[in-house]
Amino acid sequence: MARRVLPLAPGAMGRAFRLYGGPENSAPTGLDHAPTTHTKPSRTMSLPQFPSAWMTEEHRTLQDSVARFFNDRWVPQSAAWREAGIMPRSTWNEAGAQGLLCLSTPAEYGGGGGDFGHDAVVIMEASRANLSGYGGGLHSAIVAPYFFRCGTDEQKQRFLPRMATGELVSAIAMTEPGTGSDLQAVRTFARRDGDHFVINGAKTFITNGQNANLIVVICKTERDAGAKGVSLLLVETDDAPGFRRGRKLDKVGLKAQDTSELFFDDVRVPAANVLGGATGRGFFQLMEQLPQERLIIALQGVAAMERALQETLAYVKQRQAFGKPLWDFQNTRFKLAEVQSTVLATRAFVDACMVSHLAGELDAARAALAKSWVSEQEGKVMDECLQLFGGYGYMMEYPIAELYVNARVQRIYGGTNEIMKELASRYM
Ligand SMILES: Cc1cc2nc3c(=O)[nH]c(=O)nc-3n(C[C@H](O)[C@H](O)[C@H](O)COP(=O)(O)OP(=O)(O)OC[C@H]3O[C@@H](n4cnc5c(N)ncnc54)[C@H](O)[C@@H]3O)c2cc1C
């Protein structure tokens, strides 16, 4: 099932992603750089002048290709998806065919054989493109790593190749109506019954909840054993009597994301579907993976802020008030100089975290601070940028309005910012 294709350049390692050529008049990517010319200083401050230290030439080539793919193929459809509250199931197969899924999954399990940076590039470009519903980042860089880092060899073989093609769409179900921050308090229970476990419980706020057909469910397998009573069970929903999807939730932002309620009433799964093959490891598996989830939120924040700055600069330079462009007012220039500083500082912090993470050295405290601090800066940046659009900033047809509403949840999901600060303060 190995998918190693398309060597990028002589000497470069083959990767499974396909470079998107696009039509001749491909939409601008917003990246503002040709991958090979990013080091030359110029008068205009733009991304090329501040290249991310963790990005290789291969990451940048992928970035250009993915940005073009999103802008050409998906951005034109995204208004319809926001209206529908979901991205169509076919987008998962399209992403799989394009080689955008599971880029950091080892090639022997059908993945891209790349590093986390490859998945990070796709995640950042989805955020920059303002798709408002792309769940591929969670699938590729949050759920797939549970399999290739914690799964048994049989589980890796059984699930990962189908995740890489989009045949399986994954979700991770931790949060319940009664508990979110306090994961040890989950009530969903998996009772052993011969060669099976029988799951009962309810989950809510689950990303990809309508499209998913492979769900990692956080369950208690022992009621009074604290962290040691938690296990991760793998539920294939295509053949799971008792499994039911609830409402697709109506959210403030991320309107094209099928975030949903899920119900489990006597759902039987084979004992072979306990992640890693043994019960009682779930909480420790979660703790191992959560720093990467938090870094992903920070990466999304950086890309969204960069897009907001780009949109706002373009707007204030053409919009006139009192006979001159908004840019000519000192307040506008000062505000945007402050925003630019914030964007650069957050990117420098996140880049440093990425360098550590790619070397296997990112600690939980720094990941928690990156998630909380970047998402707080994101909220402020979106607010300042929206203000400069005046009334137009409040209209959903302007990307800045969508960036603004999408930013709010960044302080909540993946562990609230209050929990992030609690966690980080334990190491101070
Ligand atoms: C769009 C969206 C997508 C999501 N996707 C997923 C998903 O795919 N899978 C999944 O499992 N979950 C998902 N979630 C759930 C998300 O992770 C939780 O909402 C989050 O962890 C907070 O849990 P809660 O909502 O139960 O809030 P609560 O835990 O009830 O917290 C409420 C408030 O109390 C504060 N608080 C709680 N405990 C403390 C404390 N010890 N000290 C100080 N303050 C505290 C919190 O910070 C918060 O401000 C998603 C949520 C949203 C909105």
The ligand as an SDF file (V2000), in Angstrom:
LIG
                    3D

 53 58  0  0  0  0  0  0  0  0999 V2000
  -16.1640   23.8240   17.3480 C   0  0  0  0  0  0  0  0  0  0  0  0
  -15.7500   22.8360   18.3880 C   0  0  0  0  0  0  0  0  0  0  0  0
  -15.1330   21.6520   17.9780 C   0  0  0  0  0  0  0  0  0  0  0  0
  -14.7800   20.7020   18.9380 C   0  0  0  0  0  0  0  0  0  0  0  0
  -14.2530   19.4950   18.5220 N   0  0  0  0  0  0  0  0  0  0  0  0
  -14.0790   18.5030   19.4320 C   0  0  0  0  0  0  0  0  0  0  0  0
  -13.7100   17.1790   19.0120 C   0  0  0  0  0  0  0  0  0  0  0  0
  -13.4920   16.9140   17.8240 O   0  0  0  0  0  0  0  0  0  0  0  0
  -13.6050   16.2210   19.9600 N   0  0  0  0  0  0  0  0  0  0  0  0
  -13.8350   16.4650   21.2750 C   0  0  0  0  0  0  0  0  0  0  0  0
  -13.7440   15.5500   22.0730 O   0  0  0  0  0  0  0  0  0  0  0  0
  -14.1770   17.6990   21.7090 N   0  0  0  0  0  0  0  0  0  0  0  0
  -14.3130   18.7180   20.8130 C   0  0  0  0  0  0  0  0  0  0  0  0
  -14.6920   19.9730   21.2410 N   0  0  0  0  0  0  0  0  0  0  0  0
  -14.9150   20.1990   22.6630 C   0  0  0  0  0  0  0  0  0  0  0  0
  -13.8820   21.1100   23.3220 C   0  0  0  0  0  0  0  0  0  0  0  0
  -12.6260   20.4960   23.3990 O   0  0  0  0  0  0  0  0  0  0  0  0
  -14.4450   21.4950   24.7020 C   0  0  0  0  0  0  0  0  0  0  0  0
  -15.5410   22.3620   24.4550 O   0  0  0  0  0  0  0  0  0  0  0  0
  -13.4370   22.1540   25.6130 C   0  0  0  0  0  0  0  0  0  0  0  0
  -12.4450   21.2380   25.9910 O   0  0  0  0  0  0  0  0  0  0  0  0
  -14.0880   22.7380   26.8740 C   0  0  0  0  0  0  0  0  0  0  0  0
  -14.9240   21.8220   27.4990 O   0  0  0  0  0  0  0  0  0  0  0  0
  -16.4200   22.2740   27.9150 P   0  0  0  0  0  0  0  0  0  0  0  0
  -17.0450   22.8470   26.6980 O   0  0  0  0  0  0  0  0  0  0  0  0
  -17.0870   21.1220   28.5570 O   0  0  0  0  0  0  0  0  0  0  0  0
  -16.2100   23.4440   28.9550 O   0  0  0  0  0  0  0  0  0  0  0  0
  -16.1030   23.3150   30.5600 P   0  0  0  0  0  0  0  0  0  0  0  0
  -15.0880   22.2750   30.8900 O   0  0  0  0  0  0  0  0  0  0  0  0
  -17.4760   23.1730   31.1070 O   0  0  0  0  0  0  0  0  0  0  0  0
  -15.5290   24.7420   30.9350 O   0  0  0  0  0  0  0  0  0  0  0  0
  -16.3480   25.9130   31.0750 C   0  0  0  0  0  0  0  0  0  0  0  0
  -15.4800   27.0660   31.5450 C   0  0  0  0  0  0  0  0  0  0  0  0
  -14.9120   26.7400   32.8190 O   0  0  0  0  0  0  0  0  0  0  0  0
  -13.5100   26.8760   32.7690 C   0  0  0  0  0  0  0  0  0  0  0  0
  -12.8590   25.8710   33.6060 N   0  0  0  0  0  0  0  0  0  0  0  0
  -13.1210   24.5420   33.6710 C   0  0  0  0  0  0  0  0  0  0  0  0
  -12.2940   23.9370   34.5340 N   0  0  0  0  0  0  0  0  0  0  0  0
  -11.4660   24.9120   35.0120 C   0  0  0  0  0  0  0  0  0  0  0  0
  -10.3810   24.9290   35.9340 C   0  0  0  0  0  0  0  0  0  0  0  0
   -9.9270   23.8080   36.4850 N   0  0  0  0  0  0  0  0  0  0  0  0
   -9.7930   26.1090   36.2000 N   0  0  0  0  0  0  0  0  0  0  0  0
  -10.2030   27.2590   35.6140 C   0  0  0  0  0  0  0  0  0  0  0  0
  -11.2300   27.2930   34.7370 N   0  0  0  0  0  0  0  0  0  0  0  0
  -11.8380   26.1470   34.4330 C   0  0  0  0  0  0  0  0  0  0  0  0
  -13.1560   26.6470   31.3010 C   0  0  0  0  0  0  0  0  0  0  0  0
  -11.8940   27.1950   30.9990 O   0  0  0  0  0  0  0  0  0  0  0  0
  -14.3070   27.3550   30.6160 C   0  0  0  0  0  0  0  0  0  0  0  0
  -14.0440   28.7160   30.5420 O   0  0  0  0  0  0  0  0  0  0  0  0
  -15.0050   20.9560   20.3070 C   0  0  0  0  0  0  0  0  0  0  0  0
  -15.5960   22.1600   20.7080 C   0  0  0  0  0  0  0  0  0  0  0  0
  -15.9740   23.0850   19.7690 C   0  0  0  0  0  0  0  0  0  0  0  0
  -16.6430   24.3380   20.2280 C   0  0  0  0  0  0  0  0  0  0  0  0
  1  2  1  0
  2  3  1  0
  2 52  2  0
  3  4  2  0
  4  5  1  0
  4 50  1  0
  5  6  2  0
  6  7  1  0
  6 13  1  0
  7  8  2  0
  7  9  1  0
  9 10  1  0
 10 11  2  0
 10 12  1  0
 12 13  2  0
 13 14  1  0
 14 15  1  0
 14 50  1  0
 15 16  1  0
 16 17  1  0
 16 18  1  0
 18 19  1  0
 18 20  1  0
 20 21  1  0
 20 22  1  0
 22 23  1  0
 23 24  1  0
 24 25  2  0
 24 26  1  0
 24 27  1  0
 27 28  1  0
 28 29  2  0
 28 30  1  0
 28 31  1  0
 31 32  1  0
 32 33  1  0
 33 34  1  0
 33 48  1  0
 34 35  1  0
 35 36  1  0
 35 46  1  0
 36 37  1  0
 36 45  1  0
 37 38  2  0
 38 39  1  0
 39 40  1  0
 39 45  2  0
 40 41  1  0
 40 42  2  0
 42 43  1  0
 43 44  2  0
 44 45  1  0
 46 47  1  0
 46 48  1  0
 48 49  1  0
 50 51  2  0
 51 52  1  0
 52 53  1  0
M  END
$$$$
